[in-house]
Amino acid sequence: MKRLLVLGLSVLLVSCAGSAQQGGAAGRRAGSAPTISPQVNLDELGRRIWQNECAGSVQGLVSWNAGEDFPSLGIGHFIWFPAGVKAPFEESFPRFVAFARSRGVQVPSFFLGDAPWPDKQAFLADRSGRADAMRRWLAAHVRLQTAFIVLRSREALPRMMQASSRPQAVRAHYQALAATTQGMYCLVDYVNFKGEGVRATERYQGEGWGLLQVLEKMRGNPQGREATAEFSRAAAEVLRRRVQLAPAGRGESRWLPGWLNRCATYR
């Protein structure tokens, strides 16, 4: 039954181009992305993302982090700007809403437009029940959020290839990982952890530490479990190199043990 559900969602993702018109431009972009491998268990992947990003809690599905001007929602911490807020980040929650609507999923009316709270103080003071209603809706649609996260990952591949001196190797390693649940977890979690690696500003002495750099660092043409083991090794190597190149005053070596522990989950 679980295999049938996964295959069914793959069919939806292939056929969404026509229905995506309901969701606007964001829905059309998501709908044109490649399909999800039927070998990827979206339920298992979603649970792991939820655990990593929200400690697996319903409460964590709607939060407002200290020092930020916007709330974060869902297992992927999709950000949602209040009216008038500008920040150097992708506002991903409206895209997710468009993605959901393009698949015929009804969303609460207050999901449309800007975030309903102007600042964190208003968010904490709100007694209308909106945040709890959002948590319930998001908890009931974890699978949909997971599909959106996977499609966003697919959309990042052309950007990484364009930024790489080894684009074909990057694509081959990405595709090998994207063929399994564990490999897709590697791709999604590492971007949440250290970014795509395409921004020139995210460098120490000219070297980056994002997903692009890990894919470039992978050796050979591994498949299946060998691919995830090689990804784990390459990620650890990239992060050790980051610590070596970091400005001494940052003291990044204190974070390295935790980073390596996270890399170990990719095997």
Residue pairs with C-beta under 8 A, 6 or more apart in sequence:
2 41
2 43
3 38
5 43
6 36
6 38
6 40
6 41
6 42
7 38
9 36
9 42
9 143
9 147
10 35
10 36
10 37
10 38
12 103
13 31
13 33
13 35
13 36
13 147
13 151
14 35
16 27
16 30
16 31
16 102
16 103
17 28
17 31
17 32
19 31
19 102
19 103
19 104
20 27
20 28
20 30
20 31
20 32
20 102
21 27
21 28
21 102
22 101
22 102
23 30
23 31
23 97
23 98
23 99
23 100
23 101
23 102
24 98
25 98
26 94
26 95
26 98
26 99
27 98
27 99
27 101
27 102
28 102
29 95
29 155
30 95
30 98
30 99
30 102
30 148
30 151
30 152
30 155
31 102
33 151
33 154
33 155
34 154
36 42
36 147
36 150
36 151
37 178
37 179
37 180
37 184
39 179
39 180
39 181
40 150
40 178
40 179
40 180
40 181
40 184
41 181
42 143
42 146
42 147
42 150
43 142
43 143
43 146
44 181
45 146
45 150
45 181
45 184
45 185
45 188
46 75
46 142
46 143
46 145
46 146
47 56
47 142
48 185
48 189
49 75
49 76
49 146
49 149
49 185
49 188
49 189
49 192
50 56
50 75
50 142
52 189
52 192
53 60
53 75
53 76
53 77
53 192
54 60
54 61
54 63
54 75
54 77
58 135
58 136
58 139
59 135
61 73
61 74
61 75
61 134
61 135
61 138
61 139
62 71
62 72
62 73
62 131
62 134
62 135
62 138
63 71
63 72
63 73
63 77
64 70
64 71
64 72
64 117
64 120
64 123
64 124
65 72
66 120
68 120
69 81
69 82
69 85
69 87
69 119
70 79
70 80
70 81
70 82
70 85
70 87
70 91
70 115
71 79
71 80
71 115
71 117
71 123
72 78
72 79
72 80
73 79
73 80
73 93
73 134
73 138
74 93
74 96
74 138
74 145
75 138
75 142
75 145
75 146
75 149
76 92
76 96
76 145
76 148
76 149
76 192
77 192
78 92
78 93
78 95
78 96
78 145
79 87
79 89
79 90
79 91
79 92
79 93
80 91
80 93
80 94
80 114
80 115
81 87
81 91
81 114
81 115
82 114
82 115
82 116
82 117
82 118
82 119
83 114
83 115
83 118
92 152
93 111
93 115
95 148
96 145
96 148
97 107
97 111
97 112
99 144
99 147
99 148
99 151
100 107
100 141
100 144
100 148
101 107
103 144
105 141
105 144
107 137
108 133
108 134
108 137
110 116
110 130
111 134
116 126
116 130
117 123
117 126
123 131
138 145
149 188
150 184
150 188
153 178
153 184
153 187
153 188
153 191
154 178
156 191
156 196
156 211
157 170
157 171
157 174
159 196
159 198
160 170
160 174
160 196
160 197
160 198
160 211
160 212
160 215
161 167
161 170
161 171
162 198
163 197
163 198
163 212
164 170
164 212
164 215
164 216
165 216
166 216
169 215
169 216
169 218
170 212
170 215
170 216
172 221
173 215
173 218
173 227
173 231
174 187
174 215
176 183
176 221
176 222
176 223
176 224
176 227
177 183
177 184
177 186
177 187
177 227
177 228
177 231
178 184
178 187
179 223
179 224
180 224
180 227
180 228
182 225
182 228
182 266
183 227
183 228
183 231
185 266
186 228
186 231
186 232
186 235
186 266
187 211
189 262
189 265
189 266
190 210
190 211
190 214
190 235
190 266
191 210
191 211
193 262
194 209
194 210
194 211
194 239
195 202
195 209
195 210
195 211
196 210
196 211
196 212
197 208
197 209
197 210
197 211
197 212
197 213
197 214
198 210
198 212
199 208
199 210
202 208
202 209
202 210
204 242
204 245
204 246
204 247
205 245
207 213
207 241
207 242
207 245
209 238
209 239
209 241
209 242
213 238
214 231
214 234
214 235
214 238
215 234
217 234
217 237
217 238
218 227
218 230
218 231
218 234
219 230
219 234
220 230
222 229
222 230
228 266
228 267
229 267
231 266
232 263
232 264
232 265
232 266
232 267
235 263
235 266
236 259
236 260
236 263
239 256
239 259
239 260
239 263
240 256
240 260
242 252
243 252
243 253
243 255
243 256
246 252
